[in-house]
Amino acid sequence: MLLGEQEQFLSYNGEVLIFQLSKPKHVEGAADKTMNLCVRRMAFNRDTKLFVQKSSGVFSMRASQLKTEIICCSCTTDSRTGIILPCVLMKKKKRNNVVKYLLLLLHSSNQFEQSFHFKLDYELKEDIRLFTGPSVLWRHANKLFYVSCDTCTVLSAPVQLSSVVWTGEIEAEGTVVLGIRTACLPESEDEDEFSTSDRAIWGSEFFGYAIETQKLLTGTCFMPHAYSRVVSSVYVCKNEILKKQLRISLVAITHKNQLIWFQGGLPKGVCELPYEKPCSVKMAVTSSNDLLFIVSFASGNTCVVQRRDSLQVASKWQKVKSVLVDDFIGSGSEQLLLLFKDDSNTDMLSRFKITDLGEINYASGVNYKHDVPAAEGLQENGLLTIQALETRLQAGCTSVRELQQHLGLKKRVILASCRALINLVEERTHILPAAKEEGLVSLWDDAENPPHSLNKETSLASKVPEHFIEKLWQRVVGDSLVVGVKLTESFYLSLNDVSLSLVMDQDFSSISPTIKCRNKIIKLNKAFSALAVSSCQIEPPPKKMKLDLHSKNDLKKEFPKRCSRVQLDGAKTVIAITSLSPLLAFHRVRCIVLLHAKKQKRWNDSLQESKKITVLCGKILLGLEDISNGKYSVKMLRDNSYCTGSMEDILAVLAVSVRFSFQIASSDCTLTPVNSWLLGEMECTPFKECHDNIFCHKAGNMHGTVFNWTLKNPFEGVLTLFCRNLTVLFQCLHSLTRVLPPSCDVKLLRSGSKGVLTEHLALALEKEMLILRSSFFRKESKAENSLTWGNEPGKKISDAPVAPLLDSEEGVQQFRKKLQNEREESVLSMNQAMNGALYQEIALKIAEAQLSSDAIVWRLS
């Protein structure tokens, strides 16, 4: 191959890489035995509509011009880091017919790295492929050979084949080679019994060979064997395992000038190609999610087949030098880059076309300046259309909102009528709601309610609704009994400091009926990230505003919105965990489940002190026989690559587990080994109820551990573990560190994200300030009420008779004395000592608030 022809094109991350061999500048007197492999990174400029050079790099090697060639180039995965890098396979001829091959990796800094080299006594000519490792694969004398960076030794596969039609990754199999070989006839059949047509079909067959496992795959999962004589190249579009069966979707081009679509091993569509001798096929996914199959021909022609309802030729071009598929304009979808042959111009990107057969079309030699006014006019028309559509959409939303309000009003009227009817039947007094509260206009002049009437409304609002529990359940996990109460959303949002207690419903005179237990609230959001917290906090009350009585209804409508903003996606299941073994001593125990909480008490325009409530949730029955039969056990079984556990089973496992979060970061390697470790060595399967949480089925101590692996980017992620104890945690970490690269950094994270903890800290500090303020005003009120006249307890200054004291001189002196005592009492009241019990109560509240703030600060640090 001549030096001028030594150029290769490759697309990588939206850029075009041009590899070219060249000689360095000749130095007089020096031997001409050095060759340079040059690379240029070209990027498309959307302003100039041309490709511009971003950077370049050079790799020098000792070889003569006529003995050096670029064999091929491709993008493969570096097994050391998991990063996809460009690779170039070079050939250098030596003496005695020995050929040396070098595989070079190109890094982002344009530095070439020699991955490995190998020597052969023949030249590579047939079915040369580069794949993960990087590794090189080829066919020679109907045998399959390959060499990787791990072994650097040429290995031979124990298979005979006549051609290689595809090489790539298959799920659960690794790197697979799809080839064609001479058919192996069944031993039980007599060769003379086959007809001519049967011989033609069985003359060759497809087969797959997994390089890592050295396992043969049946070719019928790709396509029927009858197509093996006509297929020349294959592109696998999709592969997956469904019900333990490998299902593959692919396209194949044939010597009959056809493109055929196969799915599950069966042909699903066929398209006649416009040219002869197709040699390769690629795939692209456009912005409109259309599948495009790009077919290249030996004559230098190219066509695109589009798959919609059927396979159809969408476009075709002639004199095409190369076709690349990538996101060249940065739109987020793939486009085709066609490089055309141009003998009159030495610039390799002088004639090109970028297209997705849709809205994207760029071509060289086109003056786009004349299209600017038309483009501006189209943009202006588009903006006017969007504004009109937005106006219609807003009008439609307003109509829908009015209909919803009307339906809500009807529903409230019907419910109020039902309540009135029920109260009438049960001979109870029915209290009519205010007209303004129902959004109605009164036909009479309603008298304004006096301020004290609000106390009656407050007492009614603090009552517990009839249906506030969605579900009461119990589970046995190890030596722990887990009891959960799922509350309705509306009832839960009005509570604070929620907890459960278990009380035995039997008469045991020798022991206390109350069962010692600890409480948790499990948050299992729709994003499927589980978070265990010890208590539930709501936003502190709003700052006090001056409102009149007419605005009290508006306040009632606004207050729930403030609470729901914090708790809308919060937990609704309250869980109590207690030791199981002490309860089993009674053989059969019936327990009452009580819910304790502080219900917010609203009065006028502020949130007053919460009222403590205790609500009966129901009863649970616990028997030794039921536990032995596994009635309340957690059932975590495998079912088609999923873990079949109910939401109650998942909550029970998380409740008894300890949560740890670790940040795993790597500067030079991707974190793909973590996912492989979870699914492979740890034998984890995702929950059907929440796919992001996976359950460990590995036998031993680590069985039952729950993992959550979240990747922020390919080089950083957060691994959360829910394990029974620290021993299990250390075992998991020990197993994980063996598969992580040495450069990985593992850091223990405090529970809770930084944003959430910052918000909680602000709320805690505000709560601390409110406690200090309320304590000060409480002290002032106590001091004011404790002022007495003289040393007579209970006798106020305002009760002293003044007129009789002024009738005589002794009375005047007595009045002066009492007036002096009053002044002294007023001075003393400013420095009055506080009652011991009051001081203890205030100090305890302040200490609790400060402890909560300090705990959040520690978690943030």
Secondary structure as UniProt FT lines:
FT   HELIX           3..5
FT   STRAND          7..12
FT   TURN            13..14
FT   STRAND          15..22
FT   TURN            28..29
FT   STRAND          34..45
FT   TURN            46..49
FT   STRAND          50..62
FT   HELIX           65..67
FT   STRAND          68..78
FT   TURN            79..81
FT   STRAND          84..93
FT   HELIX           95..97
FT   STRAND          99..106
FT   TURN            108..109
FT   STRAND          112..120
FT   STRAND          126..131
FT   STRAND          135..140
FT   TURN            141..142
FT   STRAND          143..148
FT   TURN            149..151
FT   STRAND          155..160
FT   STRAND          163..170
FT   TURN            171..173
FT   STRAND          174..182
FT   TURN            187..188
FT   HELIX           191..193
FT   HELIX           196..202
FT   STRAND          204..210
FT   TURN            211..214
FT   STRAND          215..218
FT   HELIX           219..221
FT   HELIX           225..229
FT   STRAND          231..242
FT   TURN            243..244
FT   STRAND          245..254
FT   TURN            255..256
FT   STRAND          258..263
FT   TURN            264..265
FT   STRAND          266..272
FT   STRAND          278..285
FT   TURN            287..288
FT   STRAND          291..297
FT   TURN            298..299
FT   STRAND          302..307
FT   STRAND          311..317
FT   STRAND          320..326
FT   STRAND          335..340
FT   TURN            343..344
FT   TURN            348..349
FT   STRAND          352..355
FT   STRAND          361..363
FT   TURN            364..365
FT   HELIX           368..371
FT   HELIX           372..425
FT   TURN            426..427
FT   TURN            435..439
FT   HELIX           451..453
FT   HELIX           454..461
FT   STRAND          469..477
FT   TURN            478..479
FT   STRAND          480..487
FT   HELIX           489..492
FT   TURN            493..494
FT   STRAND          495..504
FT   STRAND          514..515
FT   STRAND          518..524
FT   TURN            526..527
FT   STRAND          530..533
FT   HELIX           549..551
FT   HELIX           552..567
FT   TURN            568..569
FT   STRAND          573..579
FT   HELIX           581..584
FT   TURN            585..586
FT   STRAND          588..603
FT   TURN            604..605
FT   STRAND          606..623
FT   HELIX           624..628
FT   TURN            629..632
FT   STRAND          637..639
FT   TURN            640..641
FT   STRAND          642..644
FT   HELIX           647..656
FT   STRAND          658..665
FT   HELIX           672..679
FT   TURN            680..682
FT   STRAND          684..687
FT   TURN            691..692
FT   STRAND          693..696
FT   TURN            701..704
FT   STRAND          706..713
FT   TURN            714..715
FT   STRAND          716..723
FT   HELIX           726..737
FT   TURN            738..739
FT   TURN            742..743
FT   STRAND          745..749
FT   HELIX           754..785
FT   TURN            790..791
FT   TURN            793..794
FT   HELIX           797..799
FT   HELIX           803..807
FT   HELIX           809..830
FT   HELIX           836..860
//
